Structures are given as structure tokens and as C-alpha cells.
Amino acid sequence: MATYFKDQGKRGENAELQEELASSDKTKKRDAVKKVIRDMTLGKDVSGLFTSVVNCMMVPNLEVRKLVYLYLINYAKTQPDLAIMAVNGFVKDCGDPNPLIRALAVRTMGCIRVEQISEYLCEPLRKALKDQDPYVRKTAAIAVAKLHEISPELVVDQGFIDSLNELLGDGNPMVVANSVAALAEIAYHGEPRALLLTNITVLKLLAVLNECNEWGQIFILDVMSTYSPESSSEAENIAERVKPRLQHANSAVVLSATKVIIKLLDVIKDTAKIALLVKSLGPPLITLMSHPAEIQYVALRNIQLICQ
């Protein structure tokens, strides 16, 4: 009996929310979406409001759209047929004058793990990769990697890997860093030829390395550690441009730079240059010994490699 009344209360609460979501009052509609997200966060089942919440995508309010997209990401997998209703909203938002809304739509598209709607999102994603705003482009690059997890064949057939490789020459450092991260992720998950480094590509990455944030630098350095220079002089040039990263405050950047330089030592033939590079590796690795045990272990492993 107690369970019956509890269920009745839940249905009554959802019915009340449904009325508020359908309200013509934008403030009341916004507050209703907030209540839905609150209940969802508390673990309550509000999937029955899917249609009503999706209809709120048309509200010209960034805050409301963020909340609606959060709801979509949470429930699209359990309501794949209803999730198709949101496709028109995504397409419309991808053409919005506000780059924040365009990027938000692209990010949500990448997070909705529903194969049935993936093909509908290809055209908006293709446009986002060529968007005039770098924030949208960098968001679209990561969305491609997420789409590849759902439908690898679709990413290849639609030419998204080629589009990401084109973005490696983008003028914005974060767009380049995100493109590198996306290509590396795709290569790791079954497309080893997604990211083929050439001398020209490496020069492009080195050109933006100093302007990237620390995580962008880590992505780029990790990818560069897989590159094999064609000559000793090329290896020396790369090492000299990577060496300043050894002074970075972030230990992950230091370790990634160390990995690149250690690999380049096998290609460099000038013994004097090798000695200078090895000497430059010492102080940063010693400094890492004051970090937590996990970082100390990696630093010691690197020291061991140098000594060998």
C-alpha cells in the first residue's frame, strides 16, 4: 500500500513538471528544466519526460540548452527512438550565430552514444570541423574521436580522419592539439594509419607547441615520441625545440619531453650533442624525485634508460 501511494506521488510530480515544461512562460519552463535535472542528479527516474524536455531545446536560452543537452546525454541510450527527435535541434544549433551554442551542440552530439542517430549527425559535424570559430573546431575534433568509438566505419567513410589531418595545419594551437589527441585516440582504437607523421607534420606541431596549454603539449609530445626522424640533423632540431619543455612546472610535460629526447638520442650521431642533451635531462629528472612515488618511479626508469 505504501509503495502504491509513493508511485502515485511520483507520477503526480512528473505530471506537474510536464505541465511546467509545456508552459509558454519562459521563466517557468527554465525552472522546470532545472527541477528535472535536479531530480535526475538525485537518482530519480525522469525518463518519462523525455519528449517534453527535448521540446525545450527551442528555448533561446543558453542555460536551458545546456541543461537539456545534459538530460539528453543521460537518457538517449535508454530512449534511442525518442533521441532521434533531437536531431533537428542539433542541426539548428550547429548553425546558431553564437559559437558557444554551436560548440555545445557538437559536444553533445559526440557524447550521445546512440548508433541509430550517428549518421544524422555527420553533416553538422563536418560543418563544425570547418567552422570559422576555433572553439567550435577544437570541440568538433574531439567529437570525431567519440563518434569513432560508436561507429568506426562511419568516421572513415565520411572522410573525418582526413579532415582531422587537415586541422593539424590550423592556426589555433588548441585546435591542433585536440586534432592530435583525436587522431591518436582513433589510431589506438583500430586505425593505426589515422595519424601518419611526416617531417612537415612534425614541424607544424613544433610550431604550436609553445602556445598550447600543458595538456595540449602532452598530447603533442606523446605523439612525437612515435616519430622516427630521417636524419641526425632533423633529430637534433627536434630535440632543441623540445628541450625547453624540460623546465615546465607540470611533471607530465617534463616526462613526455624526456621520452621524446631519449628516443631521439638513438638517431643523433654527434657525440658532443648527445652529451649536452643527456646533461640537460639530469636536473629535471632529479627535481621529479620530490614528487609522489608514482612520478618518482617513472623518473627513475628514465634515469636508468639514460645510464644504459
Summary of the structure (lengths in Angstrom):
residues: 308
radius of gyration: 24.7
end to end distance: 75.0
largest distance: 85.4
contacts: 961
relative contact order: 0.05
helix: 78%
strand: 0%
